[in-house]
Amino acid sequence: MKAILEQINSDVKDIFNNKIETTGSYVVPSRNDAGLTFKIGDVKKGKTIETCVLMVDMRNSTKISKQLSNDKARLGKIYSAFIHAMATIADEYGYVRNIIGDRVMVVFDPKDCHVNALTCAVLMNTVITRILSKYVALDDFKVGIGIDYGEMLVLKTGIRKKHEEQSEYKNLVWVGDTANIASKLTDAATKEIKVQNYKVKYEPWNHAKSLGIGSLFSSIYPQSKFAKPTPLPDYLPLTEKIFTEEEITQSLHINGDKNGFTLHSGKIHTIEKLPEQKIYIPNILMTENVYSVLKNKHPERIYKPKSSQSALSLRIPYYKEVSHPIKDVNVKVYGGGVYYSIVDEILK
């Protein structure tokens, strides 16, 4: 045990003490890329790539596993069919770079990555909703897909194996927000989320008084007829605003004086709990980084003709902005449940 701890301590020290040299990449790196190294006692080499990342994940996998706990053969077929189908589609448009349980990570070459990622996503959704669901035959079988675009640092990590294997265990680590956000979108996709809102009537704080604007004016223009204005009130006129449960939880606090409960925004008069809302999150989600490029360069991929005419004004969107409560995703998100209708001919 002591020897293992000493080795790990030495290796970790080496990782932090040596620099990481990076080069830009225009293709998706692989485990055997010569530009990626993980040797101990040397400068580590990594690569940066700016591209799209897609995550696809099976919903309710824990529930399905429990439901089929006595039929492991069928459960195995579901997992095998899902991974095989998703990996097959991914290989047509990008590269599978991670498979963890029932989650598949796909990375695309930077050139045309936006349209390739969306094509991949729609084809995956087509297979899931029209083919896999037919064979799985479970109400809980659903899948979420998330896409984001941005820069990632790619590093190789692993160890050299000992004993009879005498080989290496190595894998790639994708560092950056892009993969994380794609993963969060995947977690939220194809879900029905309950949202609790509150209508709050309150008197907003008068920030002009708290900032001492009247006193400042008087000190700068002491001779002005406005040098001694009427004292400013502590609060502005009563107003109302809709708060989400998270917003009101973060804003609400107890004031030590006679005001009692207050918001960061002002003094509360009433709080009304509104009827609970249900928000359905579509199967395919993408960030504005992806959507904006598709809208400008490939509008035909996100709009469908409303009539035989192809004018953009006569088209309706496949993907709409999603009002989402996805934690740590502070950008606009667009979603849809599009699939290729050609699959219906195959299933006849």
Secondary structure, DSSP 4 states (H G I P E B T S, - for coil): -HHHHHHHHHHHHHHHHS-EEEEE-SS---TT-TT----TTS-EEEEEEEEEEEEEEETTHHHHHHHTTT-HHHHHHHHHHHHHHHHHHHHHHSEEEEEETTEEEEE--STTHHHHHHHHHHHHHHIIIIIIHHHH--TT--EEEEEEEEEEEEEEEEEE--TTT-SEEEEEEEESHHHHHHHHHHHHTTEEEEE-EEEEEEEEB-HHHHTTHHHHHHHH-TTSTTSSPPPPPSBPPPEEEEEEHHHHHHHEEE-SSTT-EEESSEEEEEEEEPPPEEEEEPSEEEEHHHHHHHHHH-GGGTEEESSS---GGGEEESSEE-----TT--S-EEEE----TTHHHHT-
